[in-house]
Amino acid sequence: MALAVGTNAPAFTVKDTNGNTVSLSDYAGKTVVLYFYPKDDTPGCTKQACGFRDASTEYQGKDVVILGVSADDEGSHQKFTEKYNLNFPLLADTEKTLIKAYDVDGGGYAKRVTYVIDSSGKITHVDSSVNTSTHASDVLATLGL
């Protein structure tokens, strides 16, 4: 069961697509869309990621950060990012620490769940019924953008 709205988002520090260390605290003061997905370069995950890529102009300049998370490693994320020209970081949760902390463990992979975390680090929205075709626009609507 996903974490509840109003909960403080669990802190994390992991590597991103390019091997940079990323922490939730790096985004203090911004809204973070933290979306978990099962696997790089699979049909639903690709549709979901490309939706965020294509909607990037809607998010830019609005203090909104998109972060995708799966258990795939940095190399897999790099290939996925290059193949689809993704313009946001993917977080490599190879140890599944985020997957467990955010209660999205699907038995070896991340369940498809999205958390919206406000500028103070509180979870303001949880979507555990993601439609990969419309997800980016659904999140935009949730954010009032």
C-alpha angles and dihedrals in degrees: 000000000000123000115272129255109261093036119125107252111247112254117242144179119196140141122271133214092288098042094260118144110246127190130183087236089064087074100048109147093028134090110250123205102200109187123184120205134176106238144353119255098011119130101257094038091049092050090050095047094046089051090058090044092052093047094050094111088060091057100039116105092013099094091250120138124195117208123177119203131196136145090254118116129246093265092055090047091050093053092046092048093048095045093053100027092239112191101200134063124271115208119223106222096177092152090048092230093137092041089056096039092052092043097237100123109144095181104284098350138055119268113231102264130142126206125195109207119193128224091271094052099258123134107243101172137020123194114190095159098066120179102205093205095057103022099111092050090044089055091047089054091048089053092047092241 
